[in-house]
Amino acid sequence: MKKLQYLVYLALLPLFGFVPQDHYTIRGTGEDLKNGDTVYLCDIQGFFSIKKLDSTIVRNGEYCFTGSYNGCDIRYVMPYQNGKYTNFISIMLENADITVHSFSDKRKEAEKTGGENHRLWQDFKKLQSKWNELSLPYKIVVNDTTSSMDAKLHAQHEVDSLTVLQKADENQFMLDHLPAAFCDLILGSNFKSFTPEQQKKVMAAFGEKYPDSRNYKRFSSEMKRAGSLAEGQKFIDFSMPDPDGKSLSIGEIVKKNKLTLVDFWASWCGPCRQEMPNVVEAYNRYHAKGFEIVGVSLDNKHDAWVKAIASLNMPWPQMSDLKAWQSEGAKLYNVKAIPANVLINQKGEIVARDLRGLTLINSVGEFLK
């Protein structure tokens, strides 16, 4: 019924003198732009990998892009002067009239206007700013090198609690503004940070109100594949050689301990090395209370793997088939990036996934209470 009402609404719009645009026009000016400068419309992927979508030339102090876009996405306007990009200005690309004015002082945010999704984007950023201000005092403690570990753990607990409330707020924002295209954008950027219960509620709402959403379709497919690995599901057992070549089974370790962390890492992985002190801290705090870790390495060189185990001070069991990204264990647990981990209780149930930093330490402590 709601979908029918929305379609009727769209059909009646011409009678009121307004028809949704089927194209976008981006008109921009800038204090430091000169006639003849090139300006690119770009997407930024991965670690600042720039994908050029369109280009234009500054004429009479102004540049202009035109085109059509299905839905909306954050894109970047990037002037190119003297052989380098001199600015990158985020915009909401949608079928609307968009204006941009940038300043020579890069510390000043560009002035921008746009359509419905631009306005929702601005409201959403205000919502995020509110929660960021609330969590800032605790984040300062977490990052203060003079704070005690107990103070950091308490502060991180507060940050985690506020994050849960923030995500619920963002989730409600999304549901309140369906079927705007911006809701799909929130889903794309926030979906994996939602709890499993939130994911189910959000996906149910999208399925009812916005079934043609790009990210809804993508995550719906992913959820079907990942269903067997979700929290509450039974873990998948597998065996691999330890550093001495002896077969080691995840299942045997799970049976012997109250809580087991299956930790996917590699010697060549910088983020894994940065995270490892937190994993070591969790082990040192809770190993005597029934917490065990088993490392699953995505290395392909035995010597590098063994050397890293020693240098990173990891006393727990380790296994690897030395197949790097073709690791059979990583495939079973749908690991696409590392570090990654799965927390399993003694019943063999997955109780959490991909815990990081002080959140890992706090979570292990909570599960062992």
DAFENVEN-V39744 format. One record per helix or strand of 3 or more residues. SS is the DSSP state (A for helix, B for strand). FROM is the first residue (numbers start at 0). LEN is the number of residues. If there is no record, write none. Layout:
BEGIN
<<SS	FROM	LEN> <SS	FROM	LEN>>
END
This chain:
BEGIN
<<A	1	15> <B	23	7> <B	37	8> <B	48	9> <B	61	6> <B	72	9> <B	88	5> <B	96	6> <B	110	3> <A	115	28> <A	148	28> <A	180	13> <A	195	14> <A	213	16> <B	238	3> <B	246	3> <A	249	7> <B	258	7> <A	269	20> <B	290	7> <A	301	10> <B	316	3> <A	323	3> <A	327	5> <B	339	6> <B	348	5> <A	356	11>>
END
